Amino acid sequence: MNKNYTDKEKEYFSHVRLDVISLLPPVPLQKVLEIGAGGGASLLYIKENNLAAEVMGVELMPVPGSYQQHPSIDKFQVADIEKQEIDAPEDYFDIIICADVLEHLADPWTSLAKITRHLKKGGWLIASVPNIREFKTLSKIVFGGDFRYDVKGGIFDNTHLRFFCRKNILELMRSGSLSPVYCKPNFLLKEIPQGKKRRWINRLTFGLFLDFLAIQYLCVAEKK
């Protein structure tokens, strides 16, 4: 296992992704699989708020003191999805969540094809992916001449293996049996102080600088 993961703070794995959860369709009997489920906080929120009838999580490593084994979570598998199979039937889940996961994979294209085998036809893949075209990131590279990884996280997180612009994210969403439904910017309004300012700048400029303002993209793709 990559030591960079074991060195991460517990909070890294315990965040409820309300931004991602807000994209779930209001279908209470749906089955939800989360890849990169961390400590299971988002799955527990989904289940206990009756947003799904069944939830399953997959995470690279056990997280002590987390919700991974909480009785409300129907199943939790500790596995490396690039090396191991997901312990669930194919064509089973209505929703698969990959929140800040694809950028951590050596081959996200092959892994996404494997993951979506477990998605029903007409089911949704919901993904959040960092945007390397964001202006502070570009400034660091272009003007600072610096591509240094950061142990504190962010776009230069030291466990990120792949980097995407919006165009590349959509290409990834079109791979295999998927068809993009939409891909919207995430300004991380609660996580960063400038989030609301970025959103207003985007509105005032009619989206002209969207790709430079978005920290990441929240995307939904449907299985054909």
C-alpha positions as a printed Julia matrix, in Angstrom:
224×3 Matrix{Float64}:
   0.0    0.0     0.0
   1.2    3.5    -0.82
   2.59   5.08    2.37
   1.17   8.44    1.26
  -2.31   7.1     2.02
  -1.46   5.7     5.44
   0.08   9.06    6.4
  -3.11  11.0     5.68
  -5.08  12.53    8.54
  -8.25  10.74    9.63
 -10.31  13.76    8.5
  -9.33  12.97    4.9
 -11.49   9.84    5.09
 -14.34  11.17    7.25
 -15.84  14.0     5.2
 -19.53  13.82    4.21
 -19.7   14.84    0.55
 -22.93  16.83    0.57
 -22.01  18.38   -2.79
 -21.99  14.91   -4.35
 -24.96  13.61   -2.36
 -27.05  16.55   -3.63
 -26.82  15.03   -7.12
 -28.59  11.82   -6.11
 -32.01  11.46   -7.73
 -34.91  11.34   -5.21
 -35.5    7.59   -5.53
 -35.57   6.09   -2.01
 -35.35   2.42   -3.05
 -32.15   2.8    -5.07
 -28.94   0.9    -4.44
 -25.76   2.98   -4.1
 -22.12   1.92   -4.4
 -19.39   4.34   -3.4
 -15.85   3.75   -4.64
 -13.27   5.44   -2.42
 -15.79   5.53    0.4
 -13.21   6.51    3.03
 -14.6    5.99    6.5
 -18.15   5.55    5.21
 -19.48   8.93    6.42
 -21.22   9.76    3.12
 -22.79   6.31    2.84
 -24.07   6.53    6.4
 -25.6    9.94    5.65
 -27.26   8.57    2.49
 -28.71   5.55    4.26
 -29.88   7.29    7.42
 -31.54  10.07    5.41
 -33.47   7.49    3.37
 -31.77   8.44    0.11
 -31.09   4.77   -0.67
 -32.39   1.38    0.37
 -28.99  -0.3     0.16
 -25.46   1.1     0.29
 -22.05  -0.46   -0.24
 -18.6    1.06    0.04
 -15.17   0.15   -1.29
 -12.0    1.69    0.15
  -8.3    0.97   -0.31
  -7.61   0.58    3.41
  -9.4    0.13    6.73
  -9.94   3.37    8.66
  -9.92   2.72   12.43
 -12.68   4.41   14.39
 -14.7    5.11   11.25
 -18.15   4.07   10.03
 -16.88   1.37    7.69
 -18.49  -1.38    9.78
 -21.53   0.62   10.88
 -24.67  -1.57   10.83
 -26.5    0.91    8.58
 -23.93   0.31    5.83
 -25.0   -2.92    4.16
 -21.57  -3.95    2.93
 -18.05  -2.56    3.04
 -15.12  -3.99    1.11
 -11.48  -3.08    1.66
  -9.86  -3.54   -1.75
  -7.66  -2.0    -4.42
 -10.07  -1.66   -7.33
  -7.21  -1.65   -9.84
  -6.1   -5.09   -8.65
  -9.18  -6.71   -7.15
 -12.75  -7.34   -8.22
 -15.67  -5.6    -6.56
 -17.6   -8.11   -4.46
 -21.04  -7.35   -5.87
 -23.21  -8.55   -8.79
 -22.96  -6.91  -12.19
 -25.82  -4.65  -13.36
 -26.87  -4.25   -9.72
 -26.48  -0.65   -8.55
 -28.6    2.34   -9.54
 -25.89   4.82   -8.54
 -22.11   4.53   -8.35
 -20.22   7.39   -6.7
 -16.57   8.12   -7.44
 -15.88  11.28   -5.43
 -12.28  12.42   -5.97
 -11.22   8.89   -6.94
 -10.33   8.75  -10.64
  -7.3   11.04  -10.31
  -5.77   8.57   -7.83
  -5.78   5.66  -10.29
  -2.94   4.61  -12.57
  -5.44   3.6   -15.27
  -8.79   5.3   -14.62
 -10.11   4.29  -18.06
  -9.8    0.55  -17.43
 -10.92   0.91  -13.82
 -14.01   2.91  -14.8
 -14.99   0.22  -17.3
 -14.63  -2.39  -14.56
 -16.57  -0.33  -12.03
 -19.49   0.39  -14.36
 -20.06  -3.31  -15.0
 -21.84  -3.19  -11.64
 -24.11  -0.32  -12.74
 -27.6   -0.99  -14.1
 -28.5    0.16  -17.58
 -29.86   3.68  -17.12
 -28.02   3.98  -13.82
 -25.86   6.97  -12.95
 -22.17   7.35  -12.32
 -21.57  10.45  -10.16
 -17.98  11.66  -10.09
 -16.04  14.64   -8.81
 -12.69  15.3   -10.49
 -10.15  18.09   -9.8
  -9.58  20.66  -12.56
  -5.9   21.23  -13.36
  -6.82  24.24  -15.52
  -7.78  26.22  -12.39
  -5.93  29.56  -12.46
  -3.89  29.16   -9.25
  -2.75  25.74  -10.41
  -1.77  27.1   -13.83
   0.01  30.04  -12.23
   2.09  27.72  -10.08
   3.18  25.77  -13.16
   3.49  28.56  -15.77
   4.86  31.42  -13.67
   6.35  29.54  -10.75
   7.83  26.71  -12.8
   6.73  24.4   -10.0
   4.93  21.05  -10.2
   5.67  20.03   -6.64
   3.26  17.62   -4.96
   1.62  18.66   -1.69
   1.16  16.36    1.29
  -1.66  18.65    2.51
  -3.9   17.76   -0.42
  -5.53  19.86   -3.11
  -4.99  19.5    -6.84
  -1.31  18.69   -6.25
  -2.14  16.04   -3.65
   0.78  13.63   -3.43
  -1.49  10.65   -4.15
  -2.81  12.08   -7.45
  -1.57  10.12  -10.46
  -3.72  11.61  -13.24
  -4.73  15.19  -14.07
  -7.75  16.37  -16.04
  -9.27  19.45  -17.66
 -13.03  19.55  -18.26
 -12.59  18.27  -21.82
 -10.64  15.24  -20.61
 -13.16  14.53  -17.86
 -15.95  14.44  -20.44
 -13.85  12.15  -22.65
 -13.43   9.81  -19.68
 -17.17   9.96  -18.98
 -17.85   8.96  -22.62
 -15.62   5.9   -22.41
 -17.1    2.43  -22.46
 -20.83   2.22  -21.85
 -21.29   5.72  -20.4
 -22.9    8.86  -21.78
 -22.42  12.22  -19.97
 -25.59  13.84  -18.62
 -23.92  17.0   -17.34
 -20.68  18.28  -15.88
 -20.88  21.36  -13.64
 -18.23  23.37  -11.79
 -17.64  22.95   -8.09
 -16.33  26.09   -6.41
 -16.08  24.38   -3.0
 -18.07  27.18   -1.37
 -17.66  25.85    2.17
 -14.12  24.53    1.84
 -12.23  27.56    0.52
 -12.64  31.25    1.47
 -12.72  32.42   -2.18
 -15.37  29.92   -3.28
 -18.31  32.34   -3.27
 -16.21  35.05   -4.91
 -15.29  32.64   -7.72
 -18.94  31.79   -8.27
 -19.89  35.46   -8.56
 -17.02  36.18  -10.95
 -18.21  33.29  -13.09
 -21.75  34.7   -13.16
 -20.63  38.25  -13.92
 -18.43  37.06  -16.8
 -21.18  34.77  -18.19
 -19.03  31.66  -17.7
 -16.25  32.95  -19.94
 -13.57  32.03  -17.4
 -15.31  29.0   -15.95
 -12.49  26.55  -16.63
 -10.05  28.81  -14.77
 -12.3   29.32  -11.73
 -13.6   25.8   -11.07
 -11.66  23.86   -8.43
 -13.2   20.63   -9.67
 -16.11  19.34  -11.73
 -19.12  17.38  -10.57
 -20.2   15.07  -13.38
 -23.05  12.67  -13.97
 -22.94  10.01  -16.68
 -25.63   7.47  -17.55
 -25.01   3.85  -18.48
 -26.3    3.19  -21.98
